[in-house]
Amino acid sequence: MHLAQRIRSVAPSATLAVSAAAKAMKARGETVFDLSIGQPDFTTPAVINQAAVAAIESGAASFYTPAAGLPALKAAIAAHIHAQTGVTYEPKQLVVTTGAKMALYSLFQVLLDPGDEVLIPIPGWVSYVEQVRLAGGVPRPVQSLAHFKVTVDDLEANRTAKTRAVIINSPSNPTGVVYTKAELTLIGNWALRHDILVVADDIYRDLLFNGTTYHSIIEIDPQITQNTVLISGASKSYAMTGWRIGYAAGPAKLIGAMSTLLGHATGNPTAVAQYAAIEAFGNPAVDATVESMRQAFEDRLNTVYPLVQQVPGFELPEKPQGAFYLFPNVRRAAVLTHHKTVDDFIAALLAETGVAMVPGRAFGMPDHARLSYAAAKPVLVEALGRIQAFVAQN
Ligand SMILES: Cc1ncc(COP(=O)(O)O)c(C=O)c1O
């Protein structure tokens, strides 16, 4: 069976591969301590579920909506962004998508001509590279040399005449680092100077810990705002990964083009999920639940970070500030346990202890591993105990 070139060059998601191995073990009745998870382990807040039920029962959820999203949802999202950043987006500057993933996918589709380059800070989320490729673009990984954050010097060293965009993901998946206002100002001005679009993936912005101050690059300067597409969604903040609601906000020309593309691709994001999302973004009563989930993640981070530091051969000098991931260098642990590669170490750890982590290779740094703390505290403590014992006994 013939497959198009564009898909033959795409790597399947490595995060999904680990989850599949962990799931297979669970199906065989084995206990798995799953630290590979990329989503909140909480269920969606009840008021959001109730809004969805009401939309089904009233019949409202039966019908197509505008491809770019329900006007009421766009209004709720715009008000939410304004409350968080002070930035105002008009309805034509906002498109609701089937998850933030589709916001990014459709953005690259309308932005990139063959050969256009996108600067992707490494370590970075798995899908950026493949989405850029699927749009005919060329992903240019930019290694962050210090603190897992790229600087203007790192970006400048990778800039060419074909550089079209730079992705900034803060808080970051897989590192949990958060860019400061000063860092974002330098990057925003550099991008403006060179007519490079900033893609600000702020999807984890509600998950900030231990008093971390947050700034989105869109709130720094109106000119930078106009040169930025904000990507975010309901998945991580409201424990709504399965509902598939994301959005993009930015220049009307780009957003309009994305809406046209989506009109021929997905059409509208599922109507019932949009009605649920109106409640998520628009009902202030949801904020208390969001805060209680944030506190739970913070407590887990504060529990698990010292335990990670105690594992022989795991190195993570700085405590992450956001999201729900830790990204230690585990190269020495692989050596201590006589494994040639970190991938082998991670596979053996899963097979022998039931602890699942994601190989750092998936994020462009093969000596690292990603541990998610979107799991109950006893699971995390047990998992870290098992990792420690596994490294110690070998
Ligand atoms: C950095 C980052 N951006 C975007 C997404 C996509 O989120 P969703 O499509 O669920 O809204 C994810 C999900 O894992 C992510 O980690």
PDBQT file of the ligand as one rigid body, heavy atoms in Angstrom, charges set to zero:
ROOT
HETATM    1  C1  LIG A 401       3.521  21.968  25.158  1.00  0.00    +0.000 C 
HETATM    2  C2  LIG A 401       2.215  21.448  24.686  1.00  0.00    +0.000 A 
HETATM    3  N1  LIG A 401       1.537  22.141  23.770  1.00  0.00    +0.000 NA
HETATM    4  C3  LIG A 401       0.348  21.705  23.305  1.00  0.00    +0.000 A 
HETATM    5  C4  LIG A 401      -0.208  20.530  23.756  1.00  0.00    +0.000 A 
HETATM    6  C5  LIG A 401      -1.519  20.084  23.146  1.00  0.00    +0.000 C 
HETATM    7  O1  LIG A 401      -2.560  20.115  24.030  1.00  0.00    +0.000 OA
HETATM    8  P1  LIG A 401      -4.054  19.774  23.587  1.00  0.00    +0.000 P 
HETATM    9  O2  LIG A 401      -4.048  19.446  22.153  1.00  0.00    +0.000 OA
HETATM   10  O3  LIG A 401      -4.501  18.659  24.453  1.00  0.00    +0.000 OA
HETATM   11  O4  LIG A 401      -4.856  21.018  23.853  1.00  0.00    +0.000 OA
HETATM   12  C6  LIG A 401       0.465  19.771  24.706  1.00  0.00    +0.000 A 
HETATM   13  C7  LIG A 401      -0.092  18.476  25.153  1.00  0.00    +0.000 C 
HETATM   14  O5  LIG A 401       0.561  17.623  25.669  1.00  0.00    +0.000 OA
HETATM   15  C8  LIG A 401       1.704  20.243  25.185  1.00  0.00    +0.000 A 
HETATM   16  O6  LIG A 401       2.399  19.545  26.103  1.00  0.00    +0.000 OA
ENDROOT
TORSDOF 0
